[in-house]
C-alpha cells in the first residue's frame, strides 16, 4: 500500500483530521478547476492571436482576462502552500537533509 494512502486512511478515522482533509480536498479541487480555466485562457489567447478572435473575444480581451485570473491564481496558490507548509517542510527535509 502506498504510504500516503495509508496516512490518509488513518487520518479518516480521526474526526478532526477528517475535517482538515475535507477542507484541503475542496481547496485542491478548486485549484484544479481554476487550472483548467488557465488552460482555456491560454488556448484562447493563442487562437485569438492567429485568427483575430476566439469565441467573440479578441487577443486583448484574453490578455485582460488572463491578468485578472493570474492574480486570483497567485492568491490561491499562496493559500495552498500555507495550508500544506508542514508537508512541504518534511518533503524539503527529505530532499536536502
ROFI-851850 format. One record per residue (C-alpha): x, y, z; residue number from 1; residue in three letters. Coordinates in steps of 0.1 Angstrom, whole numbers, padded with zeros to 4 digits. Layout:
BEGIN
xx; yy; zz; nr; rest
X; Y; Z; NUM; ala
...
This chain:
BEGIN
xx; yy; zz; nr; rest
0000; 0000; 0000; 1; unk
0012; 0035; -0008; 2; unk
0024; 0053; 0023; 3; unk
0003; 0083; 0016; 4; unk
-0028; 0062; 0011; 5; unk
-0021; 0046; 0045; 6; unk
-0017; 0080; 0061; 7; unk
-0050; 0092; 0046; 8; unk
-0068; 0060; 0058; 9; unk
-0056; 0066; 0094; 10; unk
-0065; 0103; 0092; 11; unk
-0100; 0095; 0081; 12; unk
-0106; 0077; 0114; 13; unk
-0098; 0109; 0134; 14; unk
-0128; 0134; 0131; 15; unk
-0106; 0165; 0134; 16; unk
-0081; 0153; 0108; 17; unk
-0111; 0143; 0086; 18; unk
-0124; 0178; 0087; 19; unk
-0090; 0192; 0077; 20; unk
-0087; 0167; 0049; 21; unk
-0121; 0177; 0035; 22; unk
-0111; 0214; 0035; 23; unk
-0078; 0206; 0018; 24; unk
-0096; 0183; -0007; 25; unk
-0121; 0210; -0016; 26; unk
-0094; 0236; -0020; 27; unk
-0074; 0213; -0042; 28; unk
-0104; 0207; -0064; 29; unk
-0109; 0245; -0067; 30; unk
-0073; 0248; -0078; 31; unk
-0077; 0221; -0104; 32; unk
-0108; 0237; -0118; 33; unk
-0091; 0271; -0119; 34; unk
-0061; 0255; -0136; 35; unk
-0085; 0243; -0164; 36; unk
-0095; 0279; -0167; 37; unk
-0059; 0289; -0172; 38; unk
-0056; 0263; -0199; 39; unk
-0087; 0276; -0217; 40; unk
-0074; 0312; -0215; 41; unk
-0040; 0303; -0228; 42; unk
-0055; 0284; -0257; 43; unk
-0079; 0312; -0264; 44; unk
-0051; 0337; -0264; 45; unk
-0031; 0317; -0289; 46; unk
-0061; 0312; -0312; 47; unk
-0072; 0348; -0310; 48; unk
-0036; 0360; -0318; 49; unk
-0037; 0339; -0351; 50; unk
-0074; 0344; -0361; 51; unk
-0082; 0378; -0346; 52; unk
-0108; 0365; -0322; 53; unk
-0119; 0333; -0304; 54; unk
-0154; 0329; -0290; 55; unk
-0161; 0366; -0297; 56; unk
-0131; 0377; -0277; 57; unk
-0100; 0394; -0291; 58; unk
-0065; 0388; -0280; 59; unk
-0066; 0419; -0259; 60; unk
-0097; 0407; -0241; 61; unk
-0080; 0374; -0233; 62; unk
-0049; 0392; -0221; 63; unk
-0070; 0413; -0197; 64; unk
-0088; 0382; -0185; 65; unk
-0055; 0364; -0181; 66; unk
-0041; 0393; -0159; 67; unk
-0071; 0392; -0136; 68; unk
-0072; 0354; -0135; 69; unk
-0035; 0353; -0128; 70; unk
-0039; 0374; -0096; 71; unk
-0066; 0351; -0083; 72; unk
-0045; 0320; -0091; 73; unk
-0015; 0335; -0073; 74; unk
-0036; 0341; -0042; 75; unk
-0050; 0306; -0043; 76; unk
-0015; 0291; -0047; 77; unk
-0002; 0311; -0018; 78; unk
-0031; 0298; 0004; 79; unk
-0025; 0263; -0009; 80; unk
0012; 0265; 0001; 81; unk
0003; 0279; 0035; 82; unk
-0022; 0251; 0041; 83; unk
0004; 0225; 0032; 84; unk
0035; 0240; 0046; 85; unk
0041; 0212; 0071; 86; unk
0041; 0186; 0043; 87; unk
0064; 0208; 0022; 88; unk
0088; 0212; 0052; 89; unk
0090; 0174; 0056; 90; unk
0095; 0170; 0018; 91; unk
0123; 0196; 0018; 92; unk
0139; 0178; 0047; 93; unk
0138; 0146; 0028; 94; unk
0152; 0163; -0004; 95; unk
0180; 0183; 0012; 96; unk
0186; 0165; 0046; 97; unk
